[in-house]
Amino acid sequence: MMYDIAIIGAGPAGSSAAIFAAKAGKKTLLTDTGKSITKKAWVKNHYGIKEIEGPDLLETGMQQAKALGAELKTEEVTKIESKGRHYLVHMGQHQYEAEHILLATGLSVDLAEDMGLKIVDGQEPRIARNIKVDHEGKTNKKNVWAAGTVAGESVHTIITSGHGAKVAINIISELNGQRYVDHDIIQSKD
């Protein structure tokens, strides 16, 4: 099965990206290992939410993505390799093919290093290394993107989720060949 986008990591950046990608009708794979640092968070500074425990925020995001059509897989991604113009995502005994890869792996650059992506020193407190990306979220490999903390964004959930959405919009726009906008309007109650 060929996915338009395989999103590695279902923290705020990855799940937010999956929400936008799936809602845009893109065949979306979302992977989660349950290791997000957001699991330890008590969030009181996320716009639109009074307060929420990190595990609840993560679960809500993954459920939103699934409800819009993203497929969630919970095995660990062990390798991502180039296959012609696409990529193979290896998870346990399974492999999934995708046109675009979005790494939203939080604190980990291991998969990025294995893929030969450029890694830079982290600039945020307590973040050792990041994947080097341009302003759109593109890495040095064609159709490989990064979002959130691993891409050098602040660890705050509101920022990483927004960055995941931004990079997803850029991927969707590239897939569509024109700028994509996702903006729904309240329907009249008449």
N, C-alpha and C positions, 0 to 999 in steps of 0.2 A: 504494500500500500504506500502510495506517495503522498506525503504531507507537503503543503505549501510552506509551513513554518514548524520547526521543532524548537520548543522553548525549554531550555535546560535550567530548571530551578523554578519552584512555585512559591517563592516568597512574594513580597509586595510587587517587585519589579516584574517577575515572570508571570504571576497570575494576572496582573493588570494588562500586560502585553497580550496574554491569551484571551482576555475578555474582549479587547479591541479586535484582535485577529479573527476570533470565532464569530463575533457579531458582524464582521465585514464579509462573512461567508467563506473565509479561508480555512482550508483543512488544517487544523491545528493540533499538534501534539504538545502536551504539557507534562513535564516530568517532575517528580518530587521525591526526595529521599527522607524528608522529615527532619532535616538538619538546619533549617533556617534559624538564624540568631533571633528572629522575631518571636520564636517560641518562648523566649525568656522575657519579652517586653511587656510592660504595662503602659499602654499608649493613651496619653491624655492630650496630645497635641496634633491629632489628625483631623483636618478640616471635615466638617459634616458629621463627626462622631464625637459624642460627649467623652466617652472613655471606653476602652476595650482591652481585654487581655490579648496578648500576642497570638496565642493558639486560636482564639476565636476569630481574629482578623484574618489569619492565614486560611482557616477553614471556610470562612465566608467568601474570600477571594477565589479559592479553588472551586467552590460550589457555583459561584457566578459564572466562571469560565465554562464549567461543565454544562450548566443550564443553557448556555449559548452555543454549545456544540463542540467545545474543545474536548479532546480525549486525554484523560489523566492516566498516566502510568507511574507506578510507585517503585519500580526497580531502579537501582543505581545505574547511571550511565557510566560505562567503563571505558568507552572509546568512541570518538567521532572521526570517521575517515572520509576522504574525498572519493567519490565514485563518479568519474566523468564530470558532468556539470552539476551533480547533486552530492549529497552527503549521506552516509550511513551512520545511524546512531545505534550503538551496541548497548543493550541492556540485558544482562543475564544471558539467557538462551535466545533472546529475540533481537532482531534488528529492524530498524525503521528507516525508510528513505525520506529525505526532505530536500526541498529546493533551497530553503533558507534555514540557517541555524541562528538562534538568539540565546546567547549565554547570559543567564541571570543567576550566577552561582555564588552570589554574596561574597564571602571572604576567600573563596577558593579559586585559584587560577590554574589548578592542576590540569584540567581538560584543555584549557587554552594553551598551556605550555606544550602538552602532548600534540596539539594540532599545529604547532609552530607559529602561534600568534605572538605579536610583540607585547612584551610585558614591561611595565614601568614601575618605578617606586610609587607607593601610595602617598597621597598628600593629606588625606583625612586622618584624624587621630586614631591610633591603634590599627590602621589598615596598612599592612606591609607592602602589598603589591596589587597592581591593577592591570587589566587588559587595556592596551592603548587603543583608543577609538577617536574618530573624528566627531564633529559637532552633530552628525546624524546618528551616531552609534555604530558606524562601520569600523571593522577591524582591517588588518592588512590582507585578509583573505576574502576573495569574492563571495558574497552572499553569507558571510559570517558577521554577526553583529553582537554587541554586548550592551547590557543595560543595568542600571542600579549601582549598588556598591562596588561590584567587580569592575565596573566601567569608570570608577573614580567619583561617583556621586556620593553625597552625604548619606550616612546610614539611616537617617530619619525616614520612617515608613512613608510619609507623605511625599517626600522627595524621590525615593526609589520607585514608588508606585507611579508617580507622574512621569519619571524618566522611562519606565517600562512602556507606558502608554505612548509617549513621544516616539520611541524607537519603533514600536509596533506600527504606528501611523506611517513612519518612513518606509518600513518594509512593505506594508500594504500599498502605499503609493508606488513603489518600485514595481511590485507585482502587477498593478493595474495600469501602469504607464502614464498615470496622471495623479495629481495631488488628491488624496483621500480626506474627506471630512466626515466625521461621525457626529451628527447633531440632530437629536430628536426634538420634536416640539410637542408640548402638552396638547392633547386633543380636546376639542370643545366638548362640553358636557351637554350640549343642547340636543 
